[in-house]
Amino acid sequence: MAVTASTVIETCLAAKRAAGQLAALPSGVKNAALEAIATALIERTPEILEANAGDLEAGREAGLTDALMDRLALDPGRIAVIARQVRDIAALPDPVGEVIEGRRLYNGLEVRKVRVPLGVIAVVYEARPNVTIDAAALCLKSGNAVVLRGSSTAAASNGVLAEVAIEAGLSAGLPEGAMALVAGGGHEELAQLATQAGVIDLIIPRGGEGLKAALKGVATVPVMYAASGNCHVYVDATASLAEALAITMNAKVQRPSVCNAAETLLVHEAVADEFLPMVLRELAAAGVELRGDDRTRAAAARSPSTAVAPATDEDWATEYHALTLAVGVVGSVVEAVKHINRYGSGHSEAIVTRDTEAARAFQLGVDAACVYINASTRFTDGGEFGMGAEIGNSTQKLHARGPIGLRELCTFKYLVEGAGQVRA
């Protein structure tokens, strides 16, 4: 289901009307709608795959990178996962009306701070058709209307997924306009969407730096960036090298196209001579292109089958989304933290160590949404965090940070009850 740029304003106004009804819907109605969406996804899998095949063929002809093609691709297994996540979201407690805190004031007034929906949320995303459903499900469960805007790369996939969700949601009692997809208007359409102040309450872009820059230039609506992930694994002097090897391989190789994959490996000089030949050999065997500093390249030279190109300053700052990894040697946890805070994007960072002081210094020093001790960065995900799914991972500090789930799509209000009190 798609509409043209000329109807963006009308679509947003319809969402605004629906938002008032959504905010008051009982949990049972919202959950029934999500169950209907999950069921329809499974039933209409052949139709979804047919649309996705067209997008994939167009992507191949356009020369999309392997990383983008991986994000774009759907198969029966991935559709089943999307449907399962919708059901996981339905099973979560409804955040709307949740009492965050409450107290009685000195004057007898009863004050409760409760969660409420934001209203209308626009989600802009690139080459990720799964976001169509993840975003819709999270917004609906949190009582928000959602306006979706995918990229032309996934136009057919997004269109059929949105159609499935909208039809199923309406059949289960959701108001007209609660979900909508806008597509086909290019940058002009994006500008229209980003300037609906007073109608759209929040816009969430999930994409690269180009999308982020495009919105920064025009947005008058509040923006919460689901931003890039230049993530690091740091192997400290006391690390279990077996754990460090497993974590590094998982963080880099398991799915390199995603934002929580590692892009840089830092190794303490005390274990560099032992660990680097081992890990570089394993990475190279997995097809990883390596770029390193002088110490790393010297270690690689002892293994003729392992090639490491010189790392440039740009390499340290790059989110590759591919089987490419920058590798460096540092002299301390302080030096590792300094490197990460200079080049990282504030997404997910990991230390492998058996030293509690080093772990604590890393936790306190690294400025990132998610900081791991002895675990892979690949766990930064709404599903893995028990949120059912996520719209993206926020690297901002306001109003939400980390995976964007149900509670991150809410604001709050104070409900105050009295018995005739007036202020003196």
N, C-alpha and C positions, 0 to 999 in steps of 0.2 A: 504494500500500500504506500503510495507516494503522492505528495502534492508539490506544486511548483512554488517558486519563490514568491509569486504574486499573492499566495494565500498564507504566507508565514504569519502575518499579523492576525488574520482570522483564526488560524489554527491555535495561536497562543491565547487569544481571547476565549476560545472554546475550552482550552485547558484551564484557564483561570476560573471559568464558571464551574467546571467539573471539580476543581480543587476544593471548593467549599463543601460539596457533597461528600467527597472522599474523606475529608477530615473527620466527618461524623459517622462514617460507615462502621458497623460492628466488625470485630475481628473475624467472625464466622463468614461474612460475605467476602471479605478480602481473601481469606484462605480458600474459600470455594472457587473464587476466580483464579487463584494461582494453581489450584489443582486442575481446573479446566484447561488452563494454558499448558501445563505439563502433559496432560493427556493428549491434547491436540498436537503438540510437538511430535510425540511418538507416532500418532496416527498419520500425520502428514509428512513423515520423514522422506518418502520418495519425492514429493513435490519440492521440499527444501533442498534435497541433494541435486535435483535437476537444475534449480536456480543457481546453486553454488557451483556446479560444473561449468555453467556459462561464465561466471565471474572468474573462475580459475583459468579457463581458456583465454579469456581476455587479458588476464594478468600475465600469462605466459607470453602472449603476443606483445604486450607492453614492456616485457623485460623486467618484471618485478623481481626483487631479490628473493633469495631462498627464505629469508626471515619473514618477509611480507607474505609470501605464498603459504608459509606454515601457519601464520595467523589467520589467513583468509580461508584455509581449507576446513571443510566440514566432512564428517563421515558418520555412519550410524552410531559409532561409539561416542563421538563428541556430542552428537545431538542427545543421546541418552544421558550423558553427563549434564548437559544444560538442563534437561527436564528434571533430573534428580536434584539439581541445585535449586530449581524453582520450588520443588517439594520441601527441600531443606529450609528454605526461607519461610514457607508457609508454616512449618513446624516451630519456628522460633517465636518467643514471646512478642506480642505486639508492643512496640515502643510507645505508641500514642497513648497518652494519659498516664504513663509511668511517673510515679512520684520520685523525683530526684532527692528532694529533702523537704522537711516540713518542721515547723516550730510555732510555738505560741509566743507572741510579743508581750512586753511588759504591760501593754494596755489592753490585753485580752484578745487582740486580733489573731486569727489563725491563718498562717501563711504556708502555702504549699507551692513548691517549684515543680512543674510538671512538663513532660515532653509533649510537643505539638509538631505537626508537619510544617515544613518550610512553605509549602504551597505549590508552586509550579517549578519544576526542575527541568532544565534543558541539558541534554548530554550530547556532546559532539565527539565523534570518535573516528578512527582510521582503520580500515581493513580488518576489523574484528567483529564479524557478524554475531558472535556469542554475546557481545555487549548489548545488542538489541534486546535480548531477553533478560540478561542479568540486570540491566538498568531498569527495565520496565518492572520486573518483579520486586526489586528493592524499593523502588519509588512507590509502587502501589501498596506494598505491605506497610510502609511508613506513612501512608495517607497522602501522598503527593501525586499530583498529575505530572506526566512526563512527556516532553517533546524531544524526540530523537532525531539526530541528524548524522547519518553515517557518511562514509566517503563514496565517491563514484566507483571506486575499485570493488566495493561489495554491494553495489546497488541492487542487484537482483536478489541476492541472499537476504539483505536487510528488508527488502520489500516483502518477500513472502513470510519471513519471520514476524515482522510487524503485523502483517495481515492475520496470521495465525493467532497472535496474542490478542489483537484487538477484537476479533470475532469471538474468541473464547471468553474474553473478559466481559464483553457486552452480554453474552448469553448467560453469564453467571451473576449479572446484576450490577456491573460497574457502570457509572454514568458515561454518556456520550462525551467524547473529548478527553477522557482520562488518559488515553495513550494516543500519540500521533507521531508519524514519521514525516519529516520534510526532506525533500531531496530534489536535486536537479538545477539549483540556482547558483551554484558556484560561490565565489567569495561575496557576491552581493547578497545572497541568501544568508550566509554566515553573519554578515554585518547586520542584517535585519534582525536576526535572532538575538544577537548580542546587544542590541540596543532597545529591547523591550522592557525598559525600566518601568516598574510599577505593575508589570504583568508577569514576567518571569522573575522568580525570587533568587535563583542561583543557576549558573551555567557551569558545567563540569566538562572540560576538554580532556579526552584521553587520546594522546598522540604524541608526536615528536615536537621538537623545538619550533618547527615551522608553524604548526597549528597554534602553539602557545604564543608566538610572536604575532600571528594574524589576529588573535583575540585581544592581545594587549593593546593593539593599535586602535581598536574600535569599541571595545566593550564598555557599556554604561551599566550593565548588570553585574552584580557581584560574581566573581569567578573563583572556583576552587580547582586548582590545577592537579590533575592526576598525571604527574610529570615523569620525566625520564629516570632511568635507573643505572647510573654508573656505580656499580657495587663492587666491593672489595672483600677478599679473604686475606687476613693477616695471620701468618704462622709464627707464633712467638717462640722464644728460646726454649721453653719447657714443654712445648707441644708434644703430644703423642703423634709421631710422624705417620703412623698408620691411619689415625683419625684425620690428620691433616690431608693426607692423600685422598681419602674417601670424600671428605667435604669439598675439597677443591674440584675434584672430578665431577661431583654432583652439581655443584654451583655453576660450573662452566658448561658441561657437556650434556646434561640431562635434557635441557631444552634451551638452547642458546638464544632463541629469538625473543624471549620474554624479558620484562623489565627487572625481574629479580634474579637474573643470571649474573654471575660475577664477570667483570670486565678486566679486573686487575688482581694479581696475586702479589702480596708483599711477604717477604721471608726474612726473619731475623738472621743477622750475620752469624750467630752462634751455631745455627743448624743449616745454614745455606749450603755448605759443601756436601753435607750428607743428604739433605732433602731435595735440592734442586735437580741433580741428575735423575733421581727417581721420578719426580713429578713431571719434569719436562719430557722425559721419555714416554710416560703414560699419556700425557696430553698430546704429544706429537702422534702417537699411535692412534689416538682417537680423531685425528684429523684437524687438530687445533693449530692455527698459525700463530707462532710465538714472536713477541717483540719484547726485548729486554734491555736492562742497563748493562754496563760493562761487566759487573760481577756475575750477572746471570749468564751473559754470553760466554764468559770464561768457563763457567760450570758446564754449559752445553757443549763446549769444544771438546770436553773429555769423552763425549759420546758422539761419534761421527754421524750417526743417523739422525741427530736432533739439531735442526737448524733454528737459530734465533736471530731475527733481524734487529738492528739497533732501534730502540724505542725513542721516539721524539716527545717533546712536550705535549704535542697534540694527542699522541697515543694515550697518555695518562688521563686525558680529559674526555676520551671518546667512549660513547656507548655503542658497541659494535653490533649488537643484535645478531651475532654470527660466531662461528668457531674461530675467534681471534682473541688473544689474551695478552695483556701487557704484564710483565713480570719484573719486580724490582727487589733489591736487598736493602734493608734498613738496619740501623744500629740499636734501636730500642722501640718500646711501645709508644713512647712519646713521639718519636720520628714517624712511626706508622700513622698515628693519629693526625699529626701535622699534614702528612701527605694526603690522607683521606679527606680531611676538611678543606684542603686546597682544591682537590680535583673531583671529589665525589659530588653526587647530586642530592644527597640527603635522603636516600631511599632505604637501602639495607646494607649493613656492614657486619662482618663476622671476624672474630678472633678465635684461634685455636690455641689453647694454653692450659696448663695445669697449675698456673700461678694465680692465686686469688687476687693478689695485689695488681698484677698486670690486667686481669680481667676487669677489675673495678676501675682502673685507670682508663681502660678502653671504653667501658660503659659511660663513664662520666665525661670523657673527653670528646668522643665522636658525636658530631651533630648530625643525627639521622633519625628518620621516623622509626626504624627498627634496628636494634643492635643485638647481635647473637654472640653467645659464648658456646663454642664447641658444637655448632650446628650450621647447616647450609643456609645461605640467603634465600634459597628457593622456597622456604616456608612462608615468605611474606605474601599472603594471599587470603582473601576474605573467607574462602572455603576452609582453608587450613586453620584459620583463626576462629572457626566456629560461627562465622557470620552468614553462612549459607552461600554467599557469593560476594562480589564486590563490584563497584563501578570502576574503581581504579585505586591507586595508592597515592595519597596526598603527601607531598614533601613540604607542604606549608606548615606553619605553626598555628594558624587561625583559619577557619574555626575548627578544623579537624586535621588530624595527622595520622598517616598510616592507611591501612585498608579502609575504604569508604563503604560502610555497611549501613544497616538500618538506623542506628542511633546517630550516625554522622549526617543523615539526611533529615534530621529533626532539629528544631530549635526548642525553646522553652518559654513558658510564661508563668507568672506568679498569680496564683489564685488566692485571694484574700477574703476571709469571711469575718464579719463582725456582728455586733448586737447593738447598733446605733452609735458607735464611737464617733466622736468628732475631735479633731486635733486642736489642742489649746494654743 
